[in-house]
Amino acid sequence: MPGPPGAPGRREALRTVTPVSTLSRDEVAHLARLARLAVTDEELDLFAGQLGVVLDAVARVGEAAAEDVPPTTHAVPMTDVTRPDEVTPCLPRDVVLAEAPAAEDGRFRVPRILGEEE
């Protein structure tokens, strides 16, 4: 989204972001508190490295030259696979119920799966 004249656009702003290769233990502990996660000291060190890798990957995605790529919802073109609703003849109820294992009062009879409430 372009800003005021002379201001960098959103994509240029993303490109100027420097990768975050490391997060401090305090930052990871703060994120864990926000997410209401209980983490051990060992996990703080592990997560700091893992989150740094994730943030670097996200920063690299922002560097993609995509100014001339239109926004899409799908990677490949899709076509509408529905058909128009059309009334078609169907089997008579008596014929269908004659093939059912059990029928009662013009409907399929099925076994009870819930107990009767008293």
The 8 nearest C-alpha neighbors of each residue, nearest first, counted from 0:
[[1, 9, 8, 2, 10, 7, 3, 11],
 [2, 0, 8, 9, 3, 7, 6, 4],
 [1, 3, 6, 8, 4, 0, 7, 9],
 [2, 4, 6, 5, 1, 7, 8, 0],
 [5, 3, 6, 2, 1, 7, 8, 0],
 [4, 6, 3, 7, 2, 8, 1, 11],
 [7, 5, 3, 4, 2, 8, 1, 9],
 [8, 6, 11, 12, 5, 9, 2, 1],
 [9, 7, 1, 11, 10, 2, 12, 0],
 [8, 10, 12, 11, 0, 13, 1, 7],
 [9, 11, 13, 12, 8, 14, 61, 62],
 [12, 10, 14, 8, 13, 9, 7, 15],
 [11, 13, 9, 10, 15, 14, 7, 8],
 [14, 12, 10, 11, 15, 16, 61, 9],
 [13, 15, 62, 11, 12, 16, 61, 10],
 [14, 16, 12, 13, 17, 11, 62, 10],
 [17, 15, 14, 13, 18, 12, 58, 61],
 [16, 18, 15, 19, 58, 14, 55, 13],
 [19, 17, 55, 58, 20, 16, 54, 59],
 [20, 18, 21, 55, 51, 54, 17, 22],
 [19, 21, 51, 18, 55, 52, 22, 54],
 [22, 20, 51, 19, 48, 47, 23, 50],
 [21, 23, 47, 51, 26, 24, 27, 20],
 [24, 22, 26, 25, 27, 21, 47, 44],
 [23, 25, 27, 26, 43, 28, 47, 44],
 [24, 26, 28, 23, 27, 29, 22, 30],
 [27, 25, 29, 23, 28, 24, 22, 30],
 [26, 28, 30, 24, 29, 25, 47, 31],
 [27, 29, 25, 31, 26, 30, 24, 32],
 [30, 28, 26, 32, 27, 31, 25, 33],
 [29, 31, 27, 33, 32, 28, 34, 26],
 [30, 32, 36, 28, 34, 29, 33, 35],
 [31, 33, 35, 29, 34, 30, 36, 28],
 [34, 32, 30, 35, 31, 29, 36, 28],
 [33, 35, 31, 32, 36, 30, 29, 37],
 [36, 34, 32, 33, 31, 37, 30, 38],
 [37, 35, 31, 34, 32, 38, 33, 30],
 [36, 38, 35, 31, 39, 32, 34, 28],
 [39, 37, 42, 36, 43, 40, 31, 28],
 [38, 40, 42, 41, 43, 37, 44, 28],
 [41, 39, 43, 42, 44, 38, 24, 45],
 [42, 40, 39, 44, 43, 45, 38, 46],
 [41, 43, 45, 39, 44, 40, 46, 38],
 [44, 42, 40, 46, 41, 45, 24, 47],
 [43, 45, 47, 42, 41, 46, 24, 48],
 [46, 44, 42, 47, 43, 48, 41, 49],
 [47, 45, 49, 43, 48, 44, 50, 42],
 [46, 48, 44, 22, 50, 45, 49, 43],
 [49, 47, 51, 46, 45, 50, 21, 52],
 [50, 48, 46, 52, 51, 47, 45, 53],
 [49, 51, 53, 47, 52, 48, 46, 54],
 [50, 52, 20, 21, 48, 54, 49, 53],
 [53, 51, 55, 49, 50, 54, 56, 48],
 [52, 54, 50, 56, 51, 55, 57, 49],
 [53, 55, 57, 51, 56, 52, 50, 19],
 [54, 56, 18, 58, 52, 53, 57, 19],
 [57, 55, 59, 53, 58, 54, 52, 60],
 [56, 58, 54, 60, 59, 55, 53, 61],
 [57, 59, 55, 61, 56, 60, 18, 54],
 [60, 58, 56, 62, 61, 57, 55, 63],
 [61, 59, 57, 62, 58, 63, 56, 55],
 [60, 62, 58, 59, 13, 63, 14, 57],
 [61, 63, 14, 59, 60, 64, 58, 13],
 [64, 62, 61, 60, 65, 59, 14, 66],
 [65, 63, 66, 62, 67, 61, 68, 10],
 [64, 66, 68, 67, 63, 69, 10, 62],
 [67, 65, 68, 64, 69, 10, 63, 70],
 [66, 68, 65, 69, 64, 70, 63, 10],
 [69, 67, 65, 66, 70, 64, 71, 63],
 [68, 70, 71, 67, 66, 65, 72, 74],
 [71, 69, 68, 72, 73, 65, 67, 66],
 [72, 70, 73, 69, 74, 68, 75, 76],
 [71, 73, 74, 70, 75, 76, 77, 69],
 [74, 72, 75, 71, 76, 77, 70, 78],
 [73, 75, 76, 72, 71, 77, 70, 69],
 [76, 74, 73, 77, 72, 71, 78, 70],
 [77, 75, 73, 78, 74, 72, 71, 79],
 [78, 76, 75, 79, 73, 80, 74, 72],
 [77, 79, 80, 76, 81, 75, 73, 82],
 [78, 80, 81, 77, 82, 76, 83, 75],
 [81, 79, 78, 82, 77, 83, 76, 84],
 [82, 80, 79, 83, 84, 78, 77, 85],
 [81, 83, 84, 80, 79, 85, 78, 86],
 [82, 84, 85, 81, 86, 80, 79, 87],
 [85, 83, 82, 86, 81, 87, 80, 88],
 [86, 84, 87, 83, 82, 88, 81, 89],
 [85, 87, 84, 88, 89, 83, 82, 90],
 [88, 86, 85, 89, 84, 90, 83, 91],
 [89, 87, 86, 90, 91, 85, 92, 84],
 [90, 88, 87, 91, 92, 86, 95, 94],
 [89, 91, 92, 94, 95, 88, 93, 96],
 [90, 92, 94, 93, 89, 95, 96, 88],
 [91, 93, 95, 94, 96, 90, 105, 97],
 [94, 92, 96, 95, 91, 97, 105, 90],
 [95, 93, 97, 91, 92, 96, 90, 98],
 [94, 96, 92, 97, 98, 93, 91, 90],
 [95, 97, 99, 93, 98, 94, 92, 102],
 [96, 98, 94, 95, 99, 93, 102, 100],
 [99, 97, 96, 95, 100, 94, 101, 93],
 [98, 100, 96, 101, 97, 102, 95, 107],
 [99, 101, 98, 102, 108, 97, 107, 96],
 [102, 100, 108, 99, 107, 103, 109, 96],
 [103, 101, 107, 108, 106, 96, 99, 105],
 [102, 104, 106, 105, 108, 107, 101, 96],
 [105, 103, 106, 102, 107, 108, 96, 101],
 [104, 106, 103, 102, 107, 96, 92, 93],
 [107, 105, 103, 102, 104, 108, 96, 92],
 [106, 108, 102, 101, 109, 103, 96, 99],
 [109, 107, 102, 101, 103, 106, 110, 100],
 [108, 110, 107, 111, 101, 102, 112, 100],
 [109, 111, 112, 108, 113, 101, 107, 114],
 [110, 112, 113, 109, 114, 115, 108, 107],
 [111, 113, 110, 114, 109, 115, 108, 116],
 [114, 112, 111, 115, 116, 110, 109, 117],
 [113, 115, 116, 112, 111, 117, 110, 109],
 [116, 114, 117, 113, 111, 112, 110, 109],
 [115, 117, 114, 113, 112, 111, 110, 109],
 [116, 115, 114, 113, 111, 112, 110, 109]]
